[in-house]
Amino acid sequence: MGRVGVDEAGKGPVFGSMFAAAVYVTERSHLPDGITDSKRLSPTRREELAATIRADDRIRVGVAEVPTARIDDPATDMNALTVDAHARAIDDAVDGRADEAVRGLCDACDTDADRFARRVADACRTDVDIEARHGADDDSQLVGAASIVAKVERDAHVAAIAAEYGDVGSGYPGDRTTREFLERYVTDHGELPPFARRSWSTCDDVLAAAEQTGLDQF
């Protein structure tokens, strides 16, 4: 029986895309040693493991990106986008290669794990039996592998932004470097950077503060 693990990276940041990754194997033993939740690994180790996973032709990887334009679309929400990204990543990883039943495990991105599993299964083109659990990236090697791939994709995305715009930090609202970059950019340009999630309250707060500062100076 084929098995696929799925996880996301970048659901909460104020900058940049979210990524979901799926890792599909017919034997768990095909996965390299040392896999765990990506948050427990150094960036260098994550990159090494992701490269090993991608280089093994017994392992199939699927990735789905959700750009800021989709995240800011008022017609959708993050729960729906996360479901869609998980399903697209699964379809990309399996992609008609399975000649037997496929079972999937997702790191649940909903307070109701069973509901999340049902929604992902319904959104897949692939016929897959989906289970979802909170903390699956920590207790499942397969979901841990997906978390590593997703995190490496997200990190590369943020690095590309930084290469063009300067250090933007991690992109998370609680990151001081991210917050200072956002405030400075709005002060200098009078608008949000193009990679900001404009629908996030952090952006509203920074824009409001800049506007108030302008009024005070006037």
N, C-alpha and C positions, 0 to 999 in steps of 0.2 A: 504493500500500500504506500502510495506517495504521501508525503507530509510537507506542509508549508507553514512557516512561521512568519508573522507580520508584526511590524511596529512602525511608529512614526517618530519624527524628530522635527521640532520647530513649530509646535502647535501654539505656544504661548508668546513668542517674541513679538516685538513691535516692528522689527525690521525683517524683510525678506520672506522667502517662500517656506512652506512646510513640505516635508518629504515623507513618504511612506515607502517602506521596502519590504519585499517578500523574498524569503529564501526557501527553495523547494528541493527536497532530496527524496530518494527512494530508500536510502539507508542512513540512519543518524550517524553511523560511524564514518561517513564521508566528511563530516564537519571537522575542522581542525581543532586541536587542543587549545585550551586557554580562553574559550569563549565564555563571556558572562555579560551582564548588563553593560552597555556601552559607557554608562556613567562611572563605572568602577575601573575603567581603563584609561590610560594616558592617551593623548591624541596620536602619538607615534605608534603605540600598540594597536589602537583602533585601525589606523591606516594599514598596518602590516596585516592584520587579520582580514580586513576587507579585501585587500589585494589577493590574499591566499584564497579566500572564498570565491572571488571572481575568476581566478585562474584555473580552478578545478572544474573540468567539464562534466563532472558528475553532479555538480551543484548548479542550480538555475536561480538567477537573481532577477527580480523585477523591481522597478522603481517608478513611483508616480510623484510628480511635483504639483503643488498647488500654489500658484503665484499670488502675489498680493492683490492683483486685480480681482481674482475670484474670491479671495478672502473678504475683500471690501464690498463685494456685490450684496446689496440689501436683500436680494431675493433668496439668499441662502444663509447658512450659519455654519459654525465650525464643526458641530456634530455631524451634519450632513456631508460636509466636505471631507471630514476624516473617514467616514464610511466609504465615500466614493474613492478616496485615495487608497484605502486598504484594498478595495475590490479591484481597482485598476492594477495595483502592484501584484496581486495574486494572479490576475489574468495574464499579466506580462511575464511572470515567472513560469507559470504552467504552460501557457500558450499552446495548447493542443498536444503537448508532449506526453501527457499522462495516458497510459493505456490501461490503467486500473483506477480504482476509487482513490480519491484524494481527501485527506483530512487536514484541516487547517486550525491553527491556534493563533489568536490575535491578543495582543496586549489591549485590554478593554479601555476604550476612550469614552466611556459613558458610565454614569453611576450604576446603571443597570447592565451588567455584563451580558446577560442572556439576550436582552434587546439589541445590544450592539452586534452580537454574533448573528442574530437573525437578519438585521439590516445589511450587514456585509454580505452574507450568503445570498440574499435576494438581489444585491447589486452586481454580483459576479456573473460574467458570461460562463465561467467555468463551473461545472457541477462539482461542488466541494462542500463537505460537511464541516461547518465552522463552529468552533468553540472560542469563547473569549474569557479571559481571566484578568483580574487586576494583579499587577506585579508579575505577569507572565515573562517579561523581559529578564526578570531576576531568577526565576526558577525553571525556565525552559531554555535549553541550549539553542534550540532552533529559533525561538523568538529573540534570544540574545544575539544570534547571528544577524537577524534582521535589524535589530536595534543598532548594531555596529555599522551596517551598511547605510542605514538611514542617517545616522549621526555624521558619518564621513561625507555623505552627500551634502548635508546641511552645512557642515564646516567649510567645505570647498566653496559653496555658494556664498557664505559670509566672507570668506577670504577674497573672492572675486570682487565683491562690493568694496572691501577695504582697499584693494589694489587700485581702485579708481577714485575712491572718495576719502581715503585715509582711515585711521583706526576707528571702527564703529563699535568696538567691544563685541560682546556675544550677541547683541541684538535684543536682549531681554530687558524689560522695563526696569528691573531692579539693579541692572548693571550700571554703575556710575559712569563708566566710559560711554556707554550707549546713550544715557540720558544727557550727558554733557555735549556729545556730538549733536544730538537732536536739537538741543536748545541753541547751540552755536549756529547750526545750519539755518534754523528758522530766523535767527537774528540777522544773519548775513544775507539771506536770500528772500526773506519775507514769505516763505512757503515751506512745505514739508519736502524732504528728499523723495525722489521718485520710488524708492524701495521701501518706504514706510507704509505700514498698515493704517491708512487714514481713518478707518472706523474704530481704531483702538482708543480708549479713553486717555491714554498717555499722550497721544497726538493732540487731542482736544485740550488737554491741560497745558501743553507747551504753547500751542497757538494762543490760548487765552492769556497766558502769562506774558507773551510777547506783545499782544495787543494792549494789555494793561500798561506795560512798560512804556509803550509808545504814547499812550494817552497821558501818562504821568509826565513824560518829558515835554509833551505839548503844553 
